[in-house]
Amino acid sequence: MLIIQNMINHKTKAEWDFWFKHPNNIDTVPTKKPKINPSYYFIFNCLTNEILYTSESFKEILGYDKEDYTFLEIIEFLHADDYNYVMECERKAINFNLSLSEREQFRFVVTYTYRTRILSGQYIRVKQSYHALDVNENGNMTRALVFHELINYNEERSSDDFKIFDRQTNKFVQIENKYNLTKRENQIYDLVREGFTSHEISTKLHLSKHTVDTHRKNILSKTNSRNFMTLVKEEIIL
């Protein structure tokens, strides 16, 4: 930021005026911008249950001022059919956080989806993602950055879309072995996800290619998946 500011300071007003008045002098390649869903974010005080800061789109989308959006309101605005699910997601997040050291708290992002009521009385479906901004000496999260992305209201949620993403390893955490995979199968899945071929995996793990292929077939069978491309694309947590 300081470098950019210094560049701005050294450019004369005449030079800036030239570029603003002659935008066609800049060679550009038309690109199709990806569709971005509406979103908003806020900083949440986990000790006082207060909203400390909100993005400009917060009120535009929800209709509420931050003073009218505390922990009690967050719970009250939940869709009745999503209440138990949200409570279960938070239970899993808390149990996971209790296993972390103070430094590790900042590595992980918790995500899941639910429906919430806006000021007009309608419900919207959001994908919630949050991570620690501040942690106290006991290793407990004291402030969190909470991000909400609007998703299709009519899109059906899977029975459990709760995920914890490790920003250091760039992959999801396996907090539950719901497909009953062996340690070796989990290891091979991670390597496939990273782009390694069966031959490369066999060399890396000192296994025969036949053994690796057998493990791969078992993984697809246990997860009821057609192929690894689909398995990885759907970000199924093993």
Secondary structure by P-SEA (a helix, b strand, c coil): caaaaaaaaaccaaaaaaaaacccccccccccccccccbbbbbbccccccccccccccccccccccccccaaaaaaaccccaaaaaaaaaaaaaaaaaaccccccccbbbbbcccccccccbbbbbbbbbbbccccccccccbbbbbbbbccccccccccccccccccccccccccccccccaaaaaaaaaaaacccaaaaaaaacccaaaaaaaaaaaaaaaccccaaaaaaacccc
